Amino acid sequence: MAAGGFFALDRASGAGYSVSRTEGTHQMRQRIPVTPVPERPPDVEAFFSFNDVRKSPARDGYRPAHRLTDTCLTTGVHHYYDVGSVPPGASARGTITFLSPENYPHCLWVGKRIPMQEGAHVVGYAVITRIDNPLLQAEKPEARASVVASPDRSDDRKPR
């Protein structure tokens, strides 16, 4: 039995994917309902900077993966202010609505630089400028910054 297929989002309704698979010599098609991104306010506002890895513009509604922590890679939907798309090598301001923010609470702060990825390829970065979802706000971002920036060592080790 040979198996293969493709997935295509029904952009008009956002209600399903078209699936095609081959079993033997028969090709079968079926509609599988999917849950669109919840209609809710954005989680964050960000400044997006794209590198030249993408060869086509990122259009409003673009859904790259975002590396929020060392162990968390999640998808988020971009909406850009005042532009319908952002060409490779360009920048824009806009918002991100993450798919499941309850799974990675307290991981963001204003100024955090998040890699945006397509597979293993980093296509740019999003710098957080405002956090609208309090669940994502880190407990004390200033404490985190001071720990990273502080050259003070209380364990008598010499800096390298």
C-alpha positions as CSV (number, residue, x, y, z in Angstrom):
1,M,0.0,0.0,0.0
2,A,1.5,3.3,-1.1
3,A,0.7,6.3,1.0
4,G,1.2,10.0,0.3
5,G,-0.7,13.2,0.5
6,F,-0.8,17.0,0.8
7,F,-2.4,19.4,3.1
8,A,-3.8,22.7,1.9
9,L,-5.5,25.2,4.2
10,D,-8.9,26.4,3.0
11,R,-8.1,30.1,3.3
12,A,-11.6,31.2,2.5
13,S,-13.2,29.6,5.5
14,G,-10.2,28.5,7.6
15,A,-12.3,25.5,8.3
16,G,-10.4,22.6,6.9
17,Y,-7.6,20.9,5.1
18,S,-7.9,18.9,1.9
19,V,-6.2,15.6,2.2
20,S,-5.3,13.4,-0.6
21,R,-3.8,9.9,-0.2
22,T,-3.2,7.0,-2.4
23,E,-4.0,3.4,-1.5
24,G,-3.1,0.9,-4.1
25,T,-4.3,2.4,-7.4
26,H,-7.2,4.4,-5.9
27,Q,-6.8,8.0,-4.9
28,M,-9.1,9.1,-2.0
29,R,-10.0,12.7,-0.9
30,Q,-11.6,13.7,2.3
31,R,-12.2,16.9,4.2
32,I,-10.9,16.9,7.7
33,P,-12.1,19.8,9.9
34,V,-9.5,21.7,11.8
35,T,-9.7,24.3,14.5
36,P,-8.6,27.7,13.2
37,V,-6.5,30.0,15.4
38,P,-8.9,31.2,18.2
39,E,-10.5,34.5,17.5
40,R,-8.9,36.2,20.4
41,P,-6.7,39.3,20.9
42,P,-3.0,39.1,20.1
43,D,-0.6,37.9,22.8
44,V,2.2,40.3,22.0
45,E,3.3,43.3,19.8
46,A,6.6,42.9,18.1
47,F,9.1,44.4,15.7
48,F,9.9,41.8,13.0
49,S,13.2,41.7,11.1
50,F,13.5,39.2,8.2
51,N,16.8,38.0,6.8
52,D,17.2,36.8,3.2
53,V,16.6,33.1,3.9
54,R,12.9,33.5,2.7
55,K,12.7,34.1,-1.0
56,S,9.1,35.4,-0.9
57,P,7.4,38.0,1.2
58,A,5.8,37.0,4.5
59,R,2.2,37.9,4.1
60,D,-0.3,39.0,6.8
61,G,-1.4,35.8,8.5
62,Y,2.1,34.2,8.2
63,R,2.6,31.4,10.7
64,P,6.3,30.7,11.4
65,A,7.6,28.8,14.4
66,H,9.0,30.9,17.3
67,R,11.7,29.7,19.6
68,L,10.4,31.1,22.9
69,T,12.7,29.1,25.2
70,D,15.5,26.6,24.7
71,T,12.9,23.8,24.9
72,C,9.9,25.5,23.3
73,L,9.3,26.0,19.6
74,T,5.7,27.1,18.9
75,T,3.7,28.5,16.1
76,G,2.2,32.0,16.1
77,V,0.1,34.0,13.6
78,H,1.6,37.3,12.5
79,H,-0.5,40.4,11.6
80,Y,1.5,43.4,10.3
81,Y,0.6,47.0,10.8
82,D,0.0,49.1,7.6
83,V,1.4,46.5,5.2
84,G,0.0,43.4,3.6
85,S,3.4,41.7,3.4
86,V,7.0,42.0,4.4
87,P,9.7,41.3,1.7
88,P,12.9,39.3,2.5
89,G,15.5,41.6,4.2
90,A,12.8,44.0,5.4
91,S,11.2,44.9,8.8
92,A,7.8,45.7,10.1
93,R,5.8,46.1,13.3
94,G,2.8,44.0,14.2
95,T,1.3,41.4,16.5
96,I,1.7,37.7,17.2
97,T,-1.1,35.4,18.4
98,F,0.5,32.2,19.8
99,L,-1.4,28.9,19.4
100,S,-1.2,27.6,23.0
101,P,0.3,30.2,25.3
102,E,-0.9,28.2,28.4
103,N,1.8,25.7,27.6
104,Y,4.7,28.1,28.0
105,P,3.8,30.6,30.7
106,H,6.0,33.4,32.0
107,C,8.6,33.2,29.2
108,L,8.5,36.7,27.6
109,W,9.6,40.2,28.5
110,V,9.7,43.4,26.6
111,G,13.0,43.5,24.6
112,K,13.3,39.7,24.3
113,R,14.5,38.7,20.8
114,I,12.8,35.6,19.5
115,P,14.1,33.6,16.5
116,M,11.4,32.9,13.8
117,Q,11.9,29.6,12.0
118,E,10.7,27.6,9.0
119,G,11.9,24.2,9.8
120,A,15.5,24.4,10.9
121,H,16.0,27.7,9.0
122,V,15.9,31.0,11.0
123,V,14.1,33.4,8.7
124,G,14.3,36.4,11.1
125,Y,13.7,37.7,14.6
126,A,10.8,39.2,16.5
127,V,11.7,41.7,19.3
128,I,8.9,41.9,21.8
129,T,7.7,45.5,22.3
130,R,4.5,44.9,24.3
131,I,2.9,41.9,26.1
132,D,-0.9,41.9,26.0
133,N,-1.3,38.4,27.5
134,P,-0.3,38.5,31.2
135,L,0.2,34.7,31.2
136,L,3.2,35.1,29.0
137,Q,4.8,37.9,31.1
138,A,8.0,36.8,32.9
139,E,7.8,37.2,36.7
140,K,10.7,39.7,37.0
141,P,12.4,40.5,33.7
142,E,14.6,43.1,35.3
143,A,16.0,40.4,37.6
144,R,16.7,38.2,34.7
145,A,18.5,41.0,32.8
146,S,20.6,41.9,35.9
147,V,21.7,38.2,36.4
148,V,22.9,38.0,32.8
149,A,24.5,41.4,32.7
150,S,26.2,41.3,36.2
151,P,29.9,40.6,36.2
152,D,29.9,40.2,40.0
153,R,30.9,36.7,41.1
154,S,30.4,35.6,44.6
155,D,32.0,32.2,44.2
156,D,35.6,33.5,43.8
157,R,35.9,32.3,40.3
158,K,37.9,34.5,37.9
159,P,36.1,35.6,34.7
160,R,37.4,34.1,31.5
